[in-house]
Amino acid sequence: MRLCIVVDNLNQKAGWGRLALKLEENLLKRGIRVGFVTQSDPGIKNNVLVVPLRNFSWKSPFEFFATILRIRKFANDYDMVLCFDANPYGFIVAVALFGKKTRFVLYAIGSYSLFTTSSKLRNLLIYFAYARANKVLVVSDFVKKQIEKSGLYLKRAVVQPVGVDQNFFYPTENHPTNINGNYIISVGALKYRKGFHLSLDAFSLVASEFPHLNYLIVGHSENDSYAQALNMQIKKLHLEDRVKIVSNISDDELRSLYTFAEFFLLTPITEQNAIEGFGMVYLEAASCGITAIGTLETGAQEAIINGKTGLLTDPNKESVASAIRLLMNDTNYRMILSQKAKERSAIFEWGSVTDQLIKSLAS
């Protein structure tokens, strides 16, 4: 099999990029040739076509059709094209492959798999992408339900979760540098749907009860206005000495930060046009031996079994604060959840997840 992956970027520290590169790594181990179409030039690979994939102007159609033709030609070397999400990449790939024998697989991961409330034309293009796909994969049952809720019934969609590299993410004895005292940790791009503002509000409710507990947020900024809002919120809550936002963390350092945290905290928010589909970070944290708090009606409920491997709460500050109190006040319960989370993370090990993907693609 020769597989081409269409993805926004190949940035190791971004969700899509990390997912695409881990898929490539594990597919190559199984003798599957992998290429990429992306709009972000990684500068490190030969099997990559870099083209514009979004923000086309209808007033200047040349760039759009040039992209279509380049993808069409690039796809000649592959048996199948796996496209991350429908909006807008799915439509572009569907047009590029029109009339070709190359199979088109759409992988619905999150917000960009949904119909939008802002444009009927864009919804028609998204529908066209789903209709043209030979197969639709969804990262979780939650995403499938959200797509159907937004207006499209996916009769034959196959759930294909993401994975975790347990050969790398495991409890380490190397203590993280520049970190003192007890802390809880969040990891993810600084986006509103990740719910960092909710976590901050919840932490502010319990901060006085646990005066030696700090809150570490690891995340790169994809939205400067949201990052600025978080910093303003931290100041407004008088948590400057208790909350730290850091970026450009190596994976080795991230593994250490996971291992020595009290627990993992990420509280996504589901909106009409924005969802968190799964969350690899929950699995990474679990593999490093810590439990997690997530929110209901989000992809977190696919990664966490409530009350068994972690806690799922309503998406409000009082509920999240109660979950923090529970884990901080009951060390034994926290350790039980952490152990169960680590055991369950094994079913998402990249090897088995990749084998499941190959089976789905071949059927």
Summary of the structure (lengths in Angstrom):
residues: 363
radius of gyration: 20.8
end to end distance: 12.8
largest distance: 64.1
contacts: 1255
relative contact order: 0.12
helix: 44%
strand: 17%
